[in-house]
Amino acid sequence: MKNKRLLIILSLVGVLLLIPLIAMQFTMEVNWSVSDFVIMAILLLGTGLGCELILRKIKKRENRMILCLAVLGAFLLIWMELAVGIFGTPFADLNQ
């Protein structure tokens, strides 16, 4: 079961990265560079593998849920900052 979850995480990351790649073929509004794909792959893999580590190591269900929600929250905050700069850090200007 553990290896099956890992395969699902890796497959899901690939599928999610295909969405902007396919959208770039049909519209000029989606314009990702190679670095955008690399950064998003790292974020998605880090989030998925972080939750997988939590699911494997933490025994109490309540603690698992809290920690996985914290990892997902961190992913969303980083994603929002890189996309639109909600905190105003210099990282939001990397792709400009």
ZAKEDREN-887782 format. One record per residue: residue in one letter; z, x, y of N, C-alpha, C, O in turn. Coordinates in steps of 0.1 Angstrom, whole numbers, plus 5000, padded with zeros to 4 digits. Atoms other than C-alpha are relative to their C-alpha. Layout:
# ZAKEDREN-887782
- A / Z / X / Y / Z / X / Y / Z / X / Y / Z / X / Y;
...
//
This chain:
# ZAKEDREN-887782
- M / 5000 / 5008 / 4988 / 5000 / 5000 / 5000 / 5000 / 5009 / 5013 / 4993 / 5006 / 5022;
- K / 4999 / 4992 / 4988 / 5009 / 5028 / 5024 / 4986 / 5007 / 5004 / 4982 / 5007 / 5015;
- N / 5013 / 4994 / 4998 / 4975 / 5045 / 5020 / 4990 / 4990 / 5005 / 4981 / 4993 / 5012;
- K / 5009 / 5010 / 4996 / 4957 / 5012 / 5024 / 5002 / 4996 / 5014 / 4993 / 4994 / 5022;
- R / 4998 / 5002 / 4986 / 4974 / 5006 / 5057 / 4994 / 5011 / 5009 / 4989 / 5008 / 5020;
- L / 5006 / 4989 / 4992 / 4963 / 5040 / 5069 / 4985 / 4999 / 5001 / 4979 / 5002 / 5011;
- L / 5015 / 5002 / 5000 / 4927 / 5033 / 5059 / 4997 / 4988 / 5009 / 4987 / 4989 / 5016;
- I / 5002 / 5011 / 4991 / 4930 / 5000 / 5078 / 5001 / 5004 / 5014 / 4993 / 5000 / 5023;
- I / 4999 / 4994 / 4986 / 4942 / 5018 / 5109 / 4988 / 5008 / 5004 / 4983 / 5006 / 5015;
- L / 5012 / 4992 / 4997 / 4914 / 5043 / 5108 / 4988 / 4992 / 5002 / 4980 / 4994 / 5011;
- S / 5012 / 5009 / 4999 / 4888 / 5016 / 5102 / 5000 / 4992 / 5013 / 4990 / 4990 / 5019;
- L / 4998 / 5009 / 4988 / 4902 / 4994 / 5130 / 4997 / 5009 / 5013 / 4991 / 5003 / 5022;
- V / 5003 / 4991 / 4988 / 4900 / 5024 / 5155 / 4985 / 5001 / 5001 / 4980 / 5001 / 5012;
- G / 5015 / 4999 / 5000 / 4864 / 5029 / 5145 / 4993 / 4988 / 5005 / 4984 / 4989 / 5013;
- V / 5006 / 5012 / 4995 / 4855 / 4993 / 5150 / 5003 / 4997 / 5014 / 4994 / 4993 / 5022;
- L / 4997 / 5003 / 4986 / 4873 / 4990 / 5183 / 4992 / 5010 / 5009 / 4988 / 5006 / 5020;
- L / 5008 / 4991 / 4992 / 4854 / 5021 / 5196 / 4986 / 4997 / 5000 / 4978 / 5001 / 5008;
- L / 5014 / 5004 / 5000 / 4821 / 5006 / 5185 / 4997 / 4989 / 5011 / 4986 / 4987 / 5015;
- I / 5003 / 5010 / 4991 / 4826 / 4977 / 5209 / 4995 / 5005 / 5013 / 4984 / 5000 / 5018;
- P / 5006 / 4995 / 4987 / 4821 / 4997 / 5242 / 4987 / 5007 / 4997 / 4978 / 5007 / 5005;
- L / 5013 / 4993 / 5003 / 4794 / 5017 / 5224 / 4988 / 4991 / 4999 / 4978 / 4993 / 5005;
- I / 5011 / 5011 / 5001 / 4774 / 4986 / 5216 / 4998 / 4994 / 5013 / 4986 / 4991 / 5017;
- A / 5001 / 5006 / 4987 / 4781 / 4971 / 5250 / 4992 / 5008 / 5009 / 4985 / 5003 / 5018;
- M / 5007 / 4991 / 4991 / 4767 / 5002 / 5267 / 4984 / 4999 / 4997 / 4977 / 5002 / 5006;
- Q / 5014 / 5002 / 5003 / 4733 / 4994 / 5250 / 4994 / 4988 / 5007 / 4982 / 4988 / 5008;
- F / 5006 / 5013 / 4995 / 4730 / 4960 / 5266 / 5003 / 4998 / 5015 / 4997 / 4989 / 5021;
- T / 4997 / 5002 / 4986 / 4746 / 4963 / 5301 / 5003 / 5013 / 5006 / 5008 / 5023 / 5000;
- M / 4996 / 4988 / 4992 / 4751 / 4989 / 5328 / 5014 / 4999 / 5005 / 5019 / 5009 / 5011;
- E / 4986 / 5001 / 4995 / 4786 / 4976 / 5336 / 5009 / 5007 / 4991 / 5020 / 5011 / 4996;
- V / 4992 / 4992 / 5009 / 4800 / 4994 / 5306 / 4994 / 5014 / 5000 / 4983 / 5016 / 4995;
- N / 5005 / 4986 / 4999 / 4796 / 5032 / 5312 / 5011 / 5009 / 4996 / 5017 / 5015 / 5005;
- W / 4990 / 4990 / 5005 / 4818 / 5053 / 5290 / 4994 / 5013 / 4998 / 4983 / 5014 / 4993;
- S / 5005 / 4987 / 5003 / 4815 / 5090 / 5288 / 5006 / 5004 / 4987 / 5014 / 4997 / 4981;
- V / 4995 / 4995 / 5013 / 4823 / 5111 / 5257 / 5016 / 5002 / 5002 / 5023 / 4999 / 4992;
- S / 4985 / 4998 / 4998 / 4858 / 5119 / 5272 / 5007 / 4986 / 5000 / 5018 / 4986 / 4995;
- D / 4993 / 5014 / 5001 / 4865 / 5081 / 5275 / 5002 / 4996 / 4986 / 5012 / 4991 / 4982;
- F / 4999 / 5003 / 5014 / 4858 / 5077 / 5238 / 5011 / 5008 / 4994 / 5018 / 5004 / 4985;
- V / 4990 / 4991 / 5006 / 4879 / 5107 / 5229 / 5014 / 4996 / 5004 / 5023 / 4995 / 4996;
- I / 4987 / 5004 / 4995 / 4908 / 5096 / 5251 / 5005 / 4987 / 4993 / 5016 / 4985 / 4989;
- M / 4997 / 5013 / 5006 / 4907 / 5060 / 5237 / 5003 / 5002 / 4985 / 5012 / 4995 / 4980;
- A / 4997 / 4998 / 5014 / 4905 / 5073 / 5201 / 5013 / 5006 / 4998 / 5021 / 5002 / 4989;
- I / 4986 / 4994 / 5001 / 4936 / 5095 / 5207 / 5010 / 4989 / 5002 / 5020 / 4989 / 4995;
- L / 4990 / 5011 / 4997 / 4954 / 5065 / 5222 / 5001 / 4990 / 4989 / 5013 / 4987 / 4985;
- L / 4999 / 5010 / 5011 / 4945 / 5041 / 5194 / 5005 / 5006 / 4988 / 5014 / 5000 / 4981;
- L / 4994 / 4993 / 5012 / 4952 / 5066 / 5167 / 5015 / 5003 / 5001 / 5022 / 5001 / 4992;
- G / 4986 / 4997 / 4998 / 4985 / 5076 / 5182 / 5008 / 4987 / 4999 / 5019 / 4988 / 4993;
- T / 4993 / 5012 / 5001 / 4995 / 5040 / 5185 / 5001 / 4995 / 4986 / 5012 / 4992 / 4981;
- G / 5001 / 5004 / 5014 / 4984 / 5031 / 5150 / 5009 / 5008 / 4991 / 5016 / 5003 / 4983;
- L / 4992 / 4990 / 5008 / 4999 / 5062 / 5134 / 5015 / 5000 / 5004 / 5023 / 5001 / 4995;
- G / 4986 / 5001 / 4996 / 5031 / 5058 / 5154 / 5006 / 4988 / 4994 / 5018 / 4989 / 4989;
- C / 4995 / 5012 / 5006 / 5036 / 5023 / 5142 / 5001 / 5002 / 4985 / 5010 / 4997 / 4978;
- E / 4999 / 4997 / 5015 / 5028 / 5034 / 5106 / 5012 / 5009 / 4997 / 5018 / 5006 / 4987;
- L / 4988 / 4991 / 5002 / 5054 / 5062 / 5109 / 5013 / 4992 / 5001 / 5022 / 4993 / 4993;
- I / 4989 / 5009 / 4999 / 5079 / 5036 / 5121 / 5002 / 4991 / 4988 / 5013 / 4990 / 4983;
- L / 4999 / 5008 / 5011 / 5071 / 5013 / 5093 / 5004 / 5007 / 4987 / 5011 / 5001 / 4978;
- R / 4996 / 4993 / 5012 / 5075 / 5040 / 5067 / 5014 / 5006 / 5001 / 5021 / 5006 / 4990;
- K / 4987 / 4993 / 4999 / 5107 / 5056 / 5080 / 5012 / 4991 / 5004 / 5023 / 4994 / 5000;
- I / 4989 / 5008 / 4995 / 5128 / 5028 / 5096 / 5001 / 4989 / 4989 / 4992 / 4982 / 4986;
- K / 4998 / 5010 / 5011 / 5144 / 5005 / 5070 / 5003 / 4986 / 5006 / 4999 / 4976 / 5000;
- K / 4996 / 5013 / 4994 / 5159 / 4977 / 5092 / 4988 / 4994 / 5007 / 4982 / 4999 / 5016;
- R / 5011 / 5007 / 4995 / 5133 / 4951 / 5100 / 5001 / 4998 / 5015 / 4991 / 5000 / 5022;
- E / 4998 / 5002 / 4985 / 5147 / 4944 / 5135 / 4997 / 5012 / 5008 / 4990 / 5012 / 5018;
- N / 5002 / 4988 / 4993 / 5146 / 4980 / 5145 / 4985 / 5004 / 4999 / 4979 / 5010 / 5009;
- R / 5015 / 4998 / 5001 / 5110 / 4983 / 5132 / 4992 / 4993 / 5011 / 4984 / 4998 / 5017;
- M / 5007 / 5008 / 4990 / 5099 / 4955 / 5154 / 5002 / 5005 / 5014 / 4992 / 5005 / 5022;
- I / 4997 / 4996 / 4986 / 5116 / 4968 / 5185 / 4993 / 5013 / 5003 / 4987 / 5015 / 5013;
- L / 5007 / 4988 / 4998 / 5102 / 5003 / 5180 / 4985 / 4999 / 5001 / 4978 / 5005 / 5009;
- C / 5014 / 5002 / 4999 / 5067 / 4991 / 5173 / 4996 / 4993 / 5013 / 4985 / 4997 / 5018;
- L / 5003 / 5006 / 4987 / 5068 / 4969 / 5204 / 5001 / 5010 / 5011 / 4993 / 5009 / 5021;
- A / 4999 / 4990 / 4990 / 5079 / 4999 / 5224 / 4988 / 5009 / 5000 / 4982 / 5013 / 5010;
- V / 5013 / 4992 / 5001 / 5049 / 5019 / 5211 / 4989 / 4993 / 5005 / 4980 / 4999 / 5013;
- L / 5011 / 5008 / 4995 / 5025 / 4991 / 5218 / 5001 / 4998 / 5016 / 4991 / 4999 / 5023;
- G / 4998 / 5001 / 4986 / 5041 / 4987 / 5253 / 4995 / 5013 / 5007 / 4989 / 5013 / 5018;
- A / 5004 / 4987 / 4994 / 5036 / 5024 / 5260 / 4985 / 5002 / 5000 / 4979 / 5007 / 5009;
- F / 5014 / 4999 / 5001 / 5000 / 5022 / 5248 / 4994 / 4991 / 5011 / 4984 / 4996 / 5018;
- L / 5006 / 5008 / 4990 / 4993 / 4993 / 5271 / 5002 / 5005 / 5014 / 4993 / 5005 / 5023;
- L / 4998 / 4994 / 4987 / 5009 / 5010 / 5301 / 4991 / 5012 / 5003 / 4985 / 5013 / 5014;
- I / 5009 / 4988 / 4998 / 4989 / 5042 / 5296 / 4986 / 4995 / 5001 / 4978 / 5000 / 5010;
- W / 5014 / 5005 / 4999 / 4957 / 5022 / 5290 / 4997 / 4994 / 5014 / 4987 / 4996 / 5020;
- M / 5002 / 5006 / 4987 / 4962 / 5002 / 5322 / 5000 / 5011 / 5011 / 4992 / 5009 / 5021;
- E / 5000 / 4990 / 4990 / 4970 / 5033 / 5342 / 4986 / 5008 / 5000 / 4981 / 5010 / 5011;
- L / 5013 / 4993 / 5000 / 4938 / 5051 / 5330 / 4989 / 4991 / 5004 / 4979 / 4996 / 5010;
- A / 5011 / 5009 / 4997 / 4917 / 5020 / 5335 / 5000 / 4997 / 5015 / 4989 / 4997 / 5021;
- V / 5000 / 5005 / 4986 / 4928 / 5008 / 5370 / 5010 / 5007 / 5009 / 5010 / 5004 / 5021;
- G / 4991 / 4993 / 4992 / 4956 / 5030 / 5382 / 5011 / 4992 / 5005 / 5014 / 4992 / 5018;
- I / 4989 / 5009 / 4995 / 4985 / 5005 / 5384 / 5012 / 5008 / 5006 / 5019 / 5002 / 5014;
- F / 4989 / 4992 / 4995 / 5010 / 5033 / 5391 / 4996 / 5010 / 5011 / 5004 / 5015 / 5018;
- G / 5005 / 4991 / 4989 / 4988 / 5054 / 5414 / 5001 / 5015 / 4996 / 5001 / 5023 / 5005;
- T / 5000 / 4986 / 5004 / 4990 / 5086 / 5394 / 4986 / 5006 / 5000 / 4976 / 4999 / 5001;
- P / 5013 / 4993 / 5000 / 4962 / 5112 / 5395 / 4991 / 4997 / 4988 / 4979 / 4999 / 4988;
- F / 5007 / 5002 / 5013 / 4952 / 5103 / 5359 / 4990 / 4989 / 5002 / 4979 / 4989 / 4995;
- A / 5009 / 5011 / 4998 / 4935 / 5071 / 5371 / 4987 / 5005 / 5006 / 4977 / 4998 / 5005;
- D / 5011 / 4995 / 4993 / 4911 / 5092 / 5391 / 4991 / 5010 / 4992 / 4981 / 5015 / 4997;
- L / 5007 / 4990 / 5008 / 4899 / 5114 / 5363 / 4986 / 4996 / 4997 / 4977 / 5005 / 4997;
- N / 5014 / 5005 / 5003 / 4868 / 5093 / 5355 / 4992 / 4996 / 5012 / 4982 / 4990 / 5010;
- Q / 5007 / 5005 / 4988 / 4858 / 5086 / 5391 / 4990 / 5010 / 5004 / 4983 / 5008 / 5014;
//
